[in-house]
Amino acid sequence: SGCAGTKAPMVTFPAHAASSGLAVTADWRGQGPTAFVAQFGSSFSANPTGSDVRIVSLGPRPKERVFASDFREHDPLGAAVGPDGALYVSLFFSGKVMRFGE
């Protein structure tokens, strides 16, 4: 079949959250390999998910949780880890870039 050899997902996110940005770092605050996922948010009004940034530990037992929230609806769009080790998240509607320090 077309899915032969695929593995189960490491973590799952809420449906319709529209993950739009991803940044990965080898070590975040001594926690080891970490990913950040900017979630633009759902356009499905019956399921208003997303509009946050999730953190995913990439260790032997991956887990995810909300890292930053309280953004405007459909705002978090991109994510990058800068040379200073900080996380930068671009906000679509607010027209800003947020910095989360190392």
N, C-alpha and C positions, 0 to 999 in steps of 0.2 A: 504494500500500500504506500501511498505518498507520504505517510507519517512515520514509516519505519525508521527506527533509530532515534526518534525525537525523545526528549526527556520531559518530565512533568515540569511545570513552571516553578521557579525558585520561590516566588511570592506572587500573590494576586492583589490587584487593586480594585476599588469599587467600579462597578459597571458605569460606562458613559463618562468617566472622569477625564478623558482626553489627555493622556500623558503626552506632552509636547516637547519637553526638554530633558536631557539626561547628562549628568556629569559624574565621572568616576574618579576616585582618588585612592591611592595605595594605602593611605592611613589618615583617618579623620580623628583628631583628638585622642590618639592612642587606642582607637577601637578597631584598627585594622582596615582592610579594604571596604570601601563604602561607596554607595551610589546615591545620588540625589535625583529625584524625578519631579520636574515641574508639571503640575496638572492644571491645564487651562480651564477645565470645568465642562460640565455637561450642558448641551444645548437642549436637552430633554427636560422640560420644566417639571415633569412629574418625578424626576430623579435628580435633584440638584447636588451632584457630587463634584469633587475636584475643587478647583480654585485654591489649591494649597501646594506645599512642597513636601514630598515624602522622602524619608531617609531609609535606605536599605542596607543592612549589614550583610556583607558578602562572605562571611565566614562559613565554617562547616555547616551551620544550621541557620541559613538566611532568615531574616525577619524584617518586617517593615513597620513603620509608624509615621504619624504626621510629625514633620520637622518644623514647619512654619505654616501658619494659617492666618485668618482674618484679612485676607486680601479681598479686593473687589472681585465680583463675579467675572470670570473669564479674564483674569489678569496675569497669573504666572505663565510665562511662555517659554523661556529658555533658562538653561543652567550651565554654569562653567566654574571650574576651580581655577583660580588665578595663580600666577607664579608665587604669590605671597601665601598660598595655602588656604585662602579664604574662598567661600562659596559666593558666587555672584548669580543673582536671579533677575532676569529682565521681566518687566511688567508691561503688558501690552497696552491696556487702557490708561494706566496711571502715567505711562511714559517715563518710568524710572528704572534704575538698576539698584537692587538691594544688595548689600554686602553683609555676609554673616561670617564673622571673624573666626579664625583658627584658634 
